[in-house]
Amino acid sequence: MKRVHIAPTLLDAQLAVDTLSSLGIVTHIFNVNAAGAMGEVPFMQAQPEVWVDDDSQALRAREILEGCRNMKPGQEKTCPNCGEPNPGNFLSCWQCGRALPESVA
Protein backbone atom coordinates (compact mmCIF):
# COMPACT_ATOMS: atom_id res chain seq x y z
CA MET A 1 0.00 0.00 0.00
CA LYS A 2 1.14 3.53 -0.74
CA ARG A 3 -0.15 6.90 0.39
CA VAL A 4 -1.14 9.08 -2.57
CA HIS A 5 -2.87 12.05 -0.95
CA ILE A 6 -3.18 13.90 2.36
CA ALA A 7 -6.55 15.66 2.46
CA PRO A 8 -7.38 18.77 4.46
CA THR A 9 -10.80 17.35 5.40
CA LEU A 10 -12.56 14.00 5.44
CA LEU A 11 -14.89 15.24 2.69
CA ASP A 12 -11.92 15.96 0.41
CA ALA A 13 -10.50 12.51 1.14
CA GLN A 14 -13.83 10.89 0.28
CA LEU A 15 -14.05 12.81 -3.01
CA ALA A 16 -10.55 11.63 -3.91
CA VAL A 17 -11.43 8.03 -3.04
CA ASP A 18 -14.66 8.20 -5.06
CA THR A 19 -12.79 9.57 -8.08
CA LEU A 20 -10.11 6.89 -7.93
CA SER A 21 -12.59 4.10 -7.23
CA SER A 22 -14.66 5.08 -10.28
CA LEU A 23 -11.51 4.46 -12.35
CA GLY A 24 -10.93 1.03 -10.84
CA ILE A 25 -8.23 1.97 -8.32
CA VAL A 26 -8.82 0.31 -4.95
CA THR A 27 -8.31 2.83 -2.15
CA HIS A 28 -8.63 3.30 1.60
CA ILE A 29 -8.92 6.34 3.85
CA PHE A 30 -6.72 6.34 6.95
CA ASN A 31 -7.25 8.62 9.96
CA VAL A 32 -11.02 8.72 9.46
CA ASN A 33 -11.67 9.17 13.17
CA ALA A 34 -8.53 11.14 13.99
CA ALA A 35 -10.13 14.60 13.68
CA GLY A 36 -11.13 14.41 17.33
CA ALA A 37 -7.48 14.02 18.28
CA MET A 38 -6.45 17.35 16.70
CA GLY A 39 -4.64 19.33 19.36
CA GLU A 40 -3.61 16.20 21.23
CA VAL A 41 -1.48 14.96 18.32
CA PRO A 42 0.25 16.97 15.60
CA PHE A 43 -2.26 17.96 12.92
CA MET A 44 -0.19 16.29 10.17
CA GLN A 45 -0.73 12.97 11.91
CA ALA A 46 -4.48 13.48 12.19
CA GLN A 47 -5.34 14.53 8.63
CA PRO A 48 -7.19 12.03 6.42
CA GLU A 49 -4.89 10.10 4.08
CA VAL A 50 -5.78 8.30 0.86
CA TRP A 51 -3.87 5.08 0.21
CA VAL A 52 -3.96 2.73 -2.79
CA ASP A 53 -3.83 -1.05 -2.42
CA ASP A 54 -1.68 -1.68 -5.48
CA ASP A 55 1.68 0.11 -5.32
CA SER A 56 1.92 0.03 -9.12
CA GLN A 57 -1.15 2.30 -9.37
CA ALA A 58 0.18 4.96 -6.98
CA LEU A 59 1.70 7.14 -9.72
CA ARG A 60 -1.47 6.98 -11.83
CA ALA A 61 -3.58 7.85 -8.78
CA ARG A 62 -1.39 10.87 -7.97
CA GLU A 63 -1.59 12.07 -11.58
CA ILE A 64 -5.39 11.76 -11.60
CA LEU A 65 -5.75 13.68 -8.34
CA GLU A 66 -3.31 16.36 -9.53
CA GLY A 67 -5.32 16.71 -12.74
CA CYS A 68 -8.50 17.18 -10.72
CA ARG A 69 -6.86 19.87 -8.57
CA ASN A 70 -5.53 21.75 -11.61
CA MET A 71 -8.81 21.72 -13.52
CA LYS A 72 -10.16 25.22 -14.00
CA PRO A 73 -13.89 25.88 -13.62
CA GLY A 74 -15.68 26.17 -16.91
CA GLN A 75 -13.49 23.78 -18.88
CA GLU A 76 -15.50 21.25 -20.85
CA LYS A 77 -14.96 17.84 -22.36
CA THR A 78 -16.75 16.79 -25.52
CA CYS A 79 -18.02 13.22 -25.62
CA PRO A 80 -16.33 11.33 -28.48
CA ASN A 81 -19.41 9.11 -28.81
CA CYS A 82 -22.34 11.56 -28.97
CA GLY A 83 -20.62 14.95 -29.20
CA GLU A 84 -22.32 16.27 -26.06
CA PRO A 85 -20.38 18.88 -24.03
CA ASN A 86 -19.77 17.88 -20.40
CA PRO A 87 -18.25 19.72 -17.43
CA GLY A 88 -14.51 19.17 -17.20
CA ASN A 89 -14.72 17.24 -13.94
CA PHE A 90 -17.07 14.56 -15.35
CA LEU A 91 -15.54 11.14 -15.96
CA SER A 92 -18.42 9.88 -18.09
CA CYS A 93 -20.89 11.57 -20.43
CA TRP A 94 -24.13 12.63 -18.77
CA GLN A 95 -25.98 12.02 -22.06
CA CYS A 96 -24.83 8.57 -23.19
CA GLY A 97 -22.79 7.29 -20.20
CA ARG A 98 -19.61 6.59 -22.19
CA ALA A 99 -16.19 7.33 -20.66
CA LEU A 100 -14.83 10.78 -21.44
CA PRO A 101 -11.23 11.41 -22.47
CA GLU A 102 -8.88 12.35 -19.65
CA SER A 103 -7.60 15.42 -21.45
CA VAL A 104 -9.79 18.49 -21.65
CA ALA A 105 -11.21 19.18 -25.12
N, C-alpha and C positions, 0 to 999 in steps of 0.2 A: 504494500500500500504506500502511496505517496500523497503528500499534501499538495494541493494545487491552488488553494485560495484561502485567505484569511478574510472573513467578512466583518464589516463593522456592526452588523446586526444579524439576528437570527433570520429575519425576513430576507435579507440579502443572500444569506447562505442557502436558504430554501429555493430562492429564484435561480441561483447558480446550479444547484442540484437538479432542479426540474429541467433546466436547459440541457444539461449534460445527459440526464437520463433519457430525454426525448431523442437524443442522438445515439443511444445505445451504450453509453458509458456508465458503468455501475459505480455509484458514489455513496459516501456516508458523510454525515455531519457529526463532528466531534465538538464537545463543549456545549451541547444543547442546553444543559441545565446549569452552566457555569455563570450565567449572568448574575445570579444572586450572590456569587462570591466576589464580585467586583468590589474593590476596596480592601478585601481580606487577602487577595492574591493580586499580583501584578496584572494589569488589564490585558496585556499581550498573551497571558496564559488563560484568560477567560473568554476571549473572543471566539465566536464560532469558526470552525475550520472545515473546509471541504476536502475530502480525501477520495482518491480513486482506488478501486480494487486492483486493477491491472496497471502495473508500473509502466508498461509500454504505451499506455494511453495518456499518461500524465502530460506530455508535451502537447498533444492534440487538445486536451482539456484546457490547458493554460491558454493556448492560442484562441480557442473558441470564446473563453471568458474575456480575454483581452479585446477580441473583436466586438463583443457585446458592449464593453465599457467605452470603446472608441466610437461607437455608432452615434452619429449626430441625429437629432430629431428631424423628421421630415424626409429623410432618405427613404427611397422606395426600391422594392425589388419587383421585377416583372416576371410573372409566371411563364416559364418556357412552354408549358402545355396549353394554357388557355389565353395567355396574354394579359391577364388581369393584373393591375398594379396592387401591390401589397405593402404595408408598412415594413420598414427595413428590419425590424426586430422579429418579424414572423419567420418561422422555420418551414411552414407549409402554407400553400395557397388557401385563402379563406373560401375561394370560389369552388375549386375542384379538388382540393386536399392533397395535391401532389407536392413533393419536396421542392423547396425553392433553392436556387443557387446560393452558395455561401457568400459570394462577392455581391456587392451592391450594384444594381443595374443603373 
